[in-house]
Amino acid sequence: MLKKLRNRILLGYAVVVPICLVMAGLMYGSVTIAQQASQAAIADIKMVAITERLDLGLEKAQRAAVSSSLGPESEFTRTYEQGLSLYKASAAQLKKSGANRSCKSQSPRLSSWDSK
């Protein structure tokens, strides 16, 4: 009687343990893909911020160039140089960030889209 009960208990664990192992493997894969997607989203947010700074620097330089006829020359030069330096720094940072990032390494599920 006890032997029969022990065999049934062992048979019950023999079914549940492999199912749990398979589910753990599937969860690990899903978490890994979600983590990569999160890292790609963070990189995209950083690129958007750099691009906005690039736009701000260019706008600042353009505004200074337009208002140069209205204000003193030294103020125009200072504002124009600040905008131009912000633009150049942001462009260099954007170029560096773009060179370090590749779509295939960031998002494995979307790599099939790169070939189309």
PASEPA-57543 format. One record per residue (C-alpha): residue in one letter; x, y, z. Coordinates in nm, 4 decimals. Example, Ala and Ser with C-alpha at 12.3 -4.5 7.8 and 13.67 -1.06 7.14 Angstrom:
<vexlums>
<vexlum><res>A</res><c1>1.2300</c1><c2>-0.4500</c2><c3>0.7800</c3></vexlum>
<vexlum><res>S</res><c1>1.3670</c1><c2>-0.1060</c2><c3>0.7140</c3></vexlum>
</vexlums>
This chain:
<vexlums>
<vexlum><res>M</res><c1>0.0000</c1><c2>0.0000</c2><c3>0.0000</c3></vexlum>
<vexlum><res>L</res><c1>0.2734</c1><c2>0.2500</c2><c3>0.0974</c3></vexlum>
<vexlum><res>K</res><c1>0.4826</c1><c2>0.1496</c2><c3>-0.2008</c3></vexlum>
<vexlum><res>K</res><c1>0.1904</c1><c2>0.2130</c2><c3>-0.4347</c3></vexlum>
<vexlum><res>L</res><c1>0.1306</c1><c2>0.5549</c2><c3>-0.2777</c3></vexlum>
<vexlum><res>R</res><c1>0.5004</c1><c2>0.6453</c2><c3>-0.3024</c3></vexlum>
<vexlum><res>N</res><c1>0.5050</c1><c2>0.5465</c2><c3>-0.6714</c3></vexlum>
<vexlum><res>R</res><c1>0.2034</c1><c2>0.7674</c2><c3>-0.7431</c3></vexlum>
<vexlum><res>I</res><c1>0.3638</c1><c2>1.0636</c2><c3>-0.5655</c3></vexlum>
<vexlum><res>L</res><c1>0.6892</c1><c2>1.0157</c2><c3>-0.7591</c3></vexlum>
<vexlum><res>L</res><c1>0.4943</c1><c2>0.9860</c2><c3>-1.0836</c3></vexlum>
<vexlum><res>G</res><c1>0.3128</c1><c2>1.3116</c2><c3>-1.0018</c3></vexlum>
<vexlum><res>Y</res><c1>0.6452</c1><c2>1.4943</c2><c3>-0.9450</c3></vexlum>
<vexlum><res>A</res><c1>0.7896</c1><c2>1.3392</c2><c3>-1.2610</c3></vexlum>
<vexlum><res>V</res><c1>0.5212</c1><c2>1.5187</c2><c3>-1.4619</c3></vexlum>
<vexlum><res>V</res><c1>0.5270</c1><c2>1.8551</c2><c3>-1.2796</c3></vexlum>
<vexlum><res>V</res><c1>0.9052</c1><c2>1.9097</c2><c3>-1.2582</c3></vexlum>
<vexlum><res>P</res><c1>0.9730</c1><c2>1.8956</c2><c3>-1.6362</c3></vexlum>
<vexlum><res>I</res><c1>0.6778</c1><c2>2.1251</c2><c3>-1.7015</c3></vexlum>
<vexlum><res>C</res><c1>0.8179</c1><c2>2.3752</c2><c3>-1.4488</c3></vexlum>
<vexlum><res>L</res><c1>1.1620</c1><c2>2.3567</c2><c3>-1.6109</c3></vexlum>
<vexlum><res>V</res><c1>1.0169</c1><c2>2.4242</c2><c3>-1.9569</c3></vexlum>
<vexlum><res>M</res><c1>0.8138</c1><c2>2.7173</c2><c3>-1.8233</c3></vexlum>
<vexlum><res>A</res><c1>1.1242</c1><c2>2.8605</c2><c3>-1.6519</c3></vexlum>
<vexlum><res>G</res><c1>1.3151</c1><c2>2.8414</c2><c3>-1.9800</c3></vexlum>
<vexlum><res>L</res><c1>1.0360</c1><c2>3.0188</c2><c3>-2.1669</c3></vexlum>
<vexlum><res>M</res><c1>1.0173</c1><c2>3.2901</c2><c3>-1.9021</c3></vexlum>
<vexlum><res>Y</res><c1>1.3943</c1><c2>3.3427</c2><c3>-1.9178</c3></vexlum>
<vexlum><res>G</res><c1>1.3755</c1><c2>3.3883</c2><c3>-2.2938</c3></vexlum>
<vexlum><res>S</res><c1>1.0891</c1><c2>3.6359</c2><c3>-2.2640</c3></vexlum>
<vexlum><res>V</res><c1>1.2670</c1><c2>3.8371</c2><c3>-1.9956</c3></vexlum>
<vexlum><res>T</res><c1>1.5837</c1><c2>3.8511</c2><c3>-2.2054</c3></vexlum>
<vexlum><res>I</res><c1>1.3930</c1><c2>3.9810</c2><c3>-2.5083</c3></vexlum>
<vexlum><res>A</res><c1>1.2078</c1><c2>4.2377</c2><c3>-2.2936</c3></vexlum>
<vexlum><res>Q</res><c1>1.5368</c1><c2>4.3551</c2><c3>-2.1430</c3></vexlum>
<vexlum><res>Q</res><c1>1.6902</c1><c2>4.4035</c2><c3>-2.4886</c3></vexlum>
<vexlum><res>A</res><c1>1.3836</c1><c2>4.5953</c2><c3>-2.6033</c3></vexlum>
<vexlum><res>S</res><c1>1.4052</c1><c2>4.8155</c2><c3>-2.2947</c3></vexlum>
<vexlum><res>Q</res><c1>1.7719</c1><c2>4.8908</c2><c3>-2.3630</c3></vexlum>
<vexlum><res>A</res><c1>1.6871</c1><c2>4.9782</c2><c3>-2.7234</c3></vexlum>
<vexlum><res>A</res><c1>1.4110</c1><c2>5.2129</c2><c3>-2.6051</c3></vexlum>
<vexlum><res>I</res><c1>1.6503</c1><c2>5.3845</c2><c3>-2.3640</c3></vexlum>
<vexlum><res>A</res><c1>1.9041</c1><c2>5.4298</c2><c3>-2.6448</c3></vexlum>
<vexlum><res>D</res><c1>1.6301</c1><c2>5.5774</c2><c3>-2.8652</c3></vexlum>
<vexlum><res>I</res><c1>1.5296</c1><c2>5.8228</c2><c3>-2.5929</c3></vexlum>
<vexlum><res>K</res><c1>1.8918</c1><c2>5.9341</c2><c3>-2.5582</c3></vexlum>
<vexlum><res>M</res><c1>1.9169</c1><c2>5.9853</c2><c3>-2.9349</c3></vexlum>
<vexlum><res>V</res><c1>1.5981</c1><c2>6.1949</c2><c3>-2.9321</c3></vexlum>
<vexlum><res>A</res><c1>1.7398</c1><c2>6.4128</c2><c3>-2.6531</c3></vexlum>
<vexlum><res>I</res><c1>2.0639</c1><c2>6.4645</c2><c3>-2.8477</c3></vexlum>
<vexlum><res>T</res><c1>1.8670</c1><c2>6.5497</c2><c3>-3.1620</c3></vexlum>
<vexlum><res>E</res><c1>1.6596</c1><c2>6.8042</c2><c3>-2.9692</c3></vexlum>
<vexlum><res>R</res><c1>1.9798</c1><c2>6.9682</c2><c3>-2.8418</c3></vexlum>
<vexlum><res>L</res><c1>2.1071</c1><c2>6.9728</c2><c3>-3.1994</c3></vexlum>
<vexlum><res>D</res><c1>1.7915</c1><c2>7.1534</c2><c3>-3.3072</c3></vexlum>
<vexlum><res>L</res><c1>1.8158</c1><c2>7.3941</c2><c3>-3.0135</c3></vexlum>
<vexlum><res>G</res><c1>2.1739</c1><c2>7.4902</c2><c3>-3.1022</c3></vexlum>
<vexlum><res>L</res><c1>2.0871</c1><c2>7.5494</c2><c3>-3.4657</c3></vexlum>
<vexlum><res>E</res><c1>1.7797</c1><c2>7.7516</c2><c3>-3.3713</c3></vexlum>
<vexlum><res>K</res><c1>1.9835</c1><c2>7.9603</c2><c3>-3.1283</c3></vexlum>
<vexlum><res>A</res><c1>2.2448</c1><c2>8.0369</c2><c3>-3.3947</c3></vexlum>
<vexlum><res>Q</res><c1>1.9759</c1><c2>8.1238</c2><c3>-3.6508</c3></vexlum>
<vexlum><res>R</res><c1>1.7930</c1><c2>8.3495</c2><c3>-3.4074</c3></vexlum>
<vexlum><res>A</res><c1>2.1174</c1><c2>8.5298</c2><c3>-3.3268</c3></vexlum>
<vexlum><res>A</res><c1>2.1922</c1><c2>8.5740</c2><c3>-3.6963</c3></vexlum>
<vexlum><res>V</res><c1>1.8481</c1><c2>8.7249</c2><c3>-3.7593</c3></vexlum>
<vexlum><res>S</res><c1>1.8644</c1><c2>8.9565</c2><c3>-3.4585</c3></vexlum>
<vexlum><res>S</res><c1>2.2194</c1><c2>9.0733</c2><c3>-3.5344</c3></vexlum>
<vexlum><res>S</res><c1>2.0849</c1><c2>9.3874</c2><c3>-3.6969</c3></vexlum>
<vexlum><res>L</res><c1>1.8862</c1><c2>9.4763</c2><c3>-3.3842</c3></vexlum>
<vexlum><res>G</res><c1>2.1367</c1><c2>9.4174</c2><c3>-3.1053</c3></vexlum>
<vexlum><res>P</res><c1>2.4959</c1><c2>9.5003</c2><c3>-3.0311</c3></vexlum>
<vexlum><res>E</res><c1>2.7580</c1><c2>9.3089</c2><c3>-3.2293</c3></vexlum>
<vexlum><res>S</res><c1>2.9254</c1><c2>9.1495</c2><c3>-2.9232</c3></vexlum>
<vexlum><res>E</res><c1>2.5975</c1><c2>9.0007</c2><c3>-2.8014</c3></vexlum>
<vexlum><res>F</res><c1>2.5249</c1><c2>8.8608</c2><c3>-3.1465</c3></vexlum>
<vexlum><res>T</res><c1>2.8678</c1><c2>8.6996</c2><c3>-3.1695</c3></vexlum>
<vexlum><res>R</res><c1>2.8453</c1><c2>8.5478</c2><c3>-2.8212</c3></vexlum>
<vexlum><res>T</res><c1>2.4952</c1><c2>8.4055</c2><c3>-2.8777</c3></vexlum>
<vexlum><res>Y</res><c1>2.5820</c1><c2>8.2843</c2><c3>-3.2258</c3></vexlum>
<vexlum><res>E</res><c1>2.8981</c1><c2>8.1101</c2><c3>-3.1030</c3></vexlum>
<vexlum><res>Q</res><c1>2.7079</c1><c2>7.9460</c2><c3>-2.8156</c3></vexlum>
<vexlum><res>G</res><c1>2.4444</c1><c2>7.8113</c2><c3>-3.0515</c3></vexlum>
<vexlum><res>L</res><c1>2.7017</c1><c2>7.6957</c2><c3>-3.3027</c3></vexlum>
<vexlum><res>S</res><c1>2.9118</c1><c2>7.5200</c2><c3>-3.0372</c3></vexlum>
<vexlum><res>L</res><c1>2.6005</c1><c2>7.3472</c2><c3>-2.8971</c3></vexlum>
<vexlum><res>Y</res><c1>2.5112</c1><c2>7.2376</c2><c3>-3.2496</c3></vexlum>
<vexlum><res>K</res><c1>2.8597</c1><c2>7.1015</c2><c3>-3.3194</c3></vexlum>
<vexlum><res>A</res><c1>2.8834</c1><c2>6.9213</c2><c3>-2.9837</c3></vexlum>
<vexlum><res>S</res><c1>2.5404</c1><c2>6.7630</c2><c3>-3.0309</c3></vexlum>
<vexlum><res>A</res><c1>2.6240</c1><c2>6.6610</c2><c3>-3.3884</c3></vexlum>
<vexlum><res>A</res><c1>2.9452</c1><c2>6.4924</c2><c3>-3.2730</c3></vexlum>
<vexlum><res>Q</res><c1>2.7625</c1><c2>6.3143</c2><c3>-2.9909</c3></vexlum>
<vexlum><res>L</res><c1>2.4872</c1><c2>6.2031</c2><c3>-3.2275</c3></vexlum>
<vexlum><res>K</res><c1>2.7422</c1><c2>6.0721</c2><c3>-3.4754</c3></vexlum>
<vexlum><res>K</res><c1>2.9212</c1><c2>5.8823</c2><c3>-3.1966</c3></vexlum>
<vexlum><res>S</res><c1>2.5938</c1><c2>5.7371</c2><c3>-3.0630</c3></vexlum>
<vexlum><res>G</res><c1>2.4810</c1><c2>5.6357</c2><c3>-3.4103</c3></vexlum>
<vexlum><res>A</res><c1>2.8100</c1><c2>5.4582</c2><c3>-3.4785</c3></vexlum>
<vexlum><res>N</res><c1>2.7863</c1><c2>5.2561</c2><c3>-3.1565</c3></vexlum>
<vexlum><res>R</res><c1>2.4299</c1><c2>5.1426</c2><c3>-3.2164</c3></vexlum>
<vexlum><res>S</res><c1>2.3098</c1><c2>4.8812</c2><c3>-3.4592</c3></vexlum>
<vexlum><res>C</res><c1>1.9497</c1><c2>4.7723</c2><c3>-3.4966</c3></vexlum>
<vexlum><res>K</res><c1>2.0329</c1><c2>4.4027</c2><c3>-3.5224</c3></vexlum>
<vexlum><res>S</res><c1>2.2115</c1><c2>4.3907</c2><c3>-3.1873</c3></vexlum>
<vexlum><res>Q</res><c1>1.9466</c1><c2>4.6001</c2><c3>-3.0104</c3></vexlum>
<vexlum><res>S</res><c1>1.6314</c1><c2>4.4244</c2><c3>-3.1212</c3></vexlum>
<vexlum><res>P</res><c1>1.6608</c1><c2>4.0582</c2><c3>-3.2197</c3></vexlum>
<vexlum><res>R</res><c1>1.2945</c1><c2>4.0194</c2><c3>-3.3159</c3></vexlum>
<vexlum><res>L</res><c1>1.3117</c1><c2>4.3093</c2><c3>-3.5581</c3></vexlum>
<vexlum><res>S</res><c1>1.6266</c1><c2>4.1879</c2><c3>-3.7335</c3></vexlum>
<vexlum><res>S</res><c1>1.4126</c1><c2>4.0231</c2><c3>-4.0017</c3></vexlum>
<vexlum><res>W</res><c1>1.2853</c1><c2>4.3693</c2><c3>-4.0999</c3></vexlum>
<vexlum><res>D</res><c1>1.6414</c1><c2>4.4855</c2><c3>-4.1734</c3></vexlum>
<vexlum><res>S</res><c1>1.6713</c1><c2>4.2378</c2><c3>-4.4579</c3></vexlum>
<vexlum><res>K</res><c1>1.3506</c1><c2>4.3575</c2><c3>-4.6308</c3></vexlum>
</vexlums>
